[in-house]
Amino acid sequence: MNVDLAMTALDGIARSPITIAAQANEIVISGSPASLKELARLCLLVAADADDGDYFELQRNTHLTGASPALRVKVSA
């Protein structure tokens, strides 16, 4: 994964944190268009040079709103 691009994406999400909520049988991820684009960029970066076990994690009160659970997106073969 290109660490510089990943850090840029994480900085973008930190400026406008994402909210994650569990509702009935679904997980809802919401945020500004810019933050969701940065989340998509992180997913593409981690999948581009996929090694089993590569991941990124978004932290509460930094990348996510305070009530949101942490989010880990992991590559698995």
C-alpha contacts under 8 A as a table, 3 or more apart, distances in Angstrom:
res1	aa1	res2	aa2	distance
1	M	6	A	7.59
1	M	45	L	5.61
1	M	46	V	5.57
1	M	48	A	7.05
1	M	49	D	5.82
1	M	50	A	7.78
2	N	5	L	5.53
2	N	6	A	6.24
2	N	45	L	6.78
3	V	6	A	4.96
3	V	7	M	6.06
4	D	7	M	5.18
4	D	8	T	6.28
5	L	8	T	5.07
5	L	9	A	6.26
5	L	45	L	7.96
6	A	9	A	5.09
6	A	10	L	6.18
6	A	41	R	7.92
6	A	42	L	6.02
6	A	45	L	7.06
7	M	10	L	5.01
7	M	11	D	6.09
8	T	11	D	5.10
8	T	12	G	6.28
9	A	12	G	5.05
9	A	13	I	6.38
9	A	38	E	4.99
9	A	39	L	7.18
9	A	41	R	6.92
9	A	42	L	6.55
10	L	13	I	5.13
10	L	14	A	6.17
10	L	38	E	7.26
10	L	42	L	7.97
10	L	63	H	7.18
11	D	14	A	5.02
11	D	15	R	6.52
12	G	15	R	5.36
12	G	16	S	6.94
12	G	34	A	7.61
12	G	35	S	6.44
12	G	38	E	6.55
13	I	16	S	5.26
13	I	17	P	5.35
13	I	18	I	7.05
13	I	34	A	7.82
13	I	35	S	4.91
13	I	36	L	7.96
13	I	38	E	6.42
13	I	39	L	7.40
13	I	63	H	5.46
14	A	17	P	5.34
14	A	62	T	5.46
14	A	63	H	4.53
14	A	64	L	7.66
15	R	63	H	7.87
16	S	31	G	7.49
16	S	32	S	6.90
16	S	34	A	7.99
16	S	35	S	6.17
16	S	63	H	7.50
17	P	31	G	6.85
17	P	35	S	6.99
17	P	61	N	7.91
17	P	62	T	6.87
17	P	63	H	4.71
17	P	64	L	4.67
17	P	65	T	5.77
18	I	29	I	6.96
18	I	30	S	5.81
18	I	31	G	4.65
18	I	32	S	7.48
18	I	35	S	6.75
18	I	36	L	7.65
18	I	63	H	6.33
18	I	64	L	4.71
18	I	65	T	6.12
19	T	28	V	7.97
19	T	29	I	5.78
19	T	30	S	5.24
19	T	31	G	6.18
19	T	64	L	5.61
19	T	65	T	5.36
19	T	67	A	7.86
19	T	68	S	5.80
20	I	27	I	6.99
20	I	28	V	5.64
20	I	29	I	4.60
20	I	30	S	6.51
20	I	64	L	7.42
20	I	65	T	7.86
20	I	68	S	5.02
20	I	69	P	6.70
21	A	27	I	5.76
21	A	28	V	5.21
21	A	29	I	6.68
21	A	68	S	6.26
21	A	69	P	7.72
22	A	25	N	7.51
22	A	26	E	5.94
22	A	27	I	4.57
22	A	28	V	6.28
23	Q	26	E	5.39
23	Q	27	I	6.16
23	Q	28	V	7.17
30	S	36	L	7.58
31	G	35	S	6.06
31	G	36	L	6.14
32	S	35	S	5.25
32	S	36	L	6.27
33	P	36	L	5.24
33	P	37	K	6.16
34	A	37	K	5.13
34	A	38	E	6.34
35	S	38	E	5.04
35	S	39	L	6.22
36	L	39	L	4.92
36	L	40	A	6.19
37	K	40	A	5.05
37	K	41	R	6.16
38	E	41	R	4.88
38	E	42	L	6.25
39	L	42	L	5.12
39	L	43	C	6.37
40	A	43	C	5.06
40	A	44	L	6.26
41	R	44	L	5.09
41	R	45	L	6.11
42	L	45	L	5.01
42	L	46	V	6.15
42	L	56	F	7.68
43	C	46	V	5.35
43	C	47	A	6.16
43	C	73	V	7.44
44	L	47	A	5.17
44	L	48	A	5.87
45	L	48	A	5.23
45	L	49	D	7.26
46	V	49	D	6.48
46	V	50	A	6.12
46	V	54	D	6.57
46	V	55	Y	6.41
46	V	56	F	7.44
46	V	74	K	7.93
46	V	75	V	7.20
47	A	50	A	4.73
47	A	75	V	6.65
50	A	54	D	6.62
50	A	75	V	6.44
51	D	54	D	5.68
51	D	75	V	6.98
51	D	76	S	7.85
52	D	75	V	5.59
52	D	76	S	4.98
52	D	77	A	5.85
53	G	74	K	6.14
53	G	75	V	5.41
53	G	76	S	5.92
54	D	74	K	5.74
54	D	75	V	5.36
54	D	76	S	7.88
55	Y	72	R	6.72
55	Y	73	V	5.39
55	Y	74	K	4.11
55	Y	75	V	6.10
56	F	72	R	5.77
56	F	73	V	5.58
56	F	74	K	6.72
57	E	70	A	7.13
57	E	71	L	5.50
57	E	72	R	4.23
57	E	73	V	6.38
58	L	62	T	7.66
58	L	63	H	5.49
58	L	64	L	6.64
58	L	70	A	5.86
58	L	71	L	5.15
58	L	72	R	6.45
59	Q	62	T	5.59
59	Q	63	H	5.42
59	Q	64	L	5.96
59	Q	70	A	5.27
59	Q	71	L	6.98
60	R	63	H	6.08
60	R	64	L	4.61
60	R	65	T	5.85
60	R	66	G	5.36
60	R	67	A	7.51
60	R	68	S	6.32
60	R	69	P	6.66
60	R	70	A	5.81
61	N	64	L	5.54
61	N	65	T	5.40
61	N	66	G	4.90
62	T	65	T	7.39
64	L	68	S	6.13
64	L	69	P	7.95
64	L	70	A	7.46
65	T	68	S	5.53
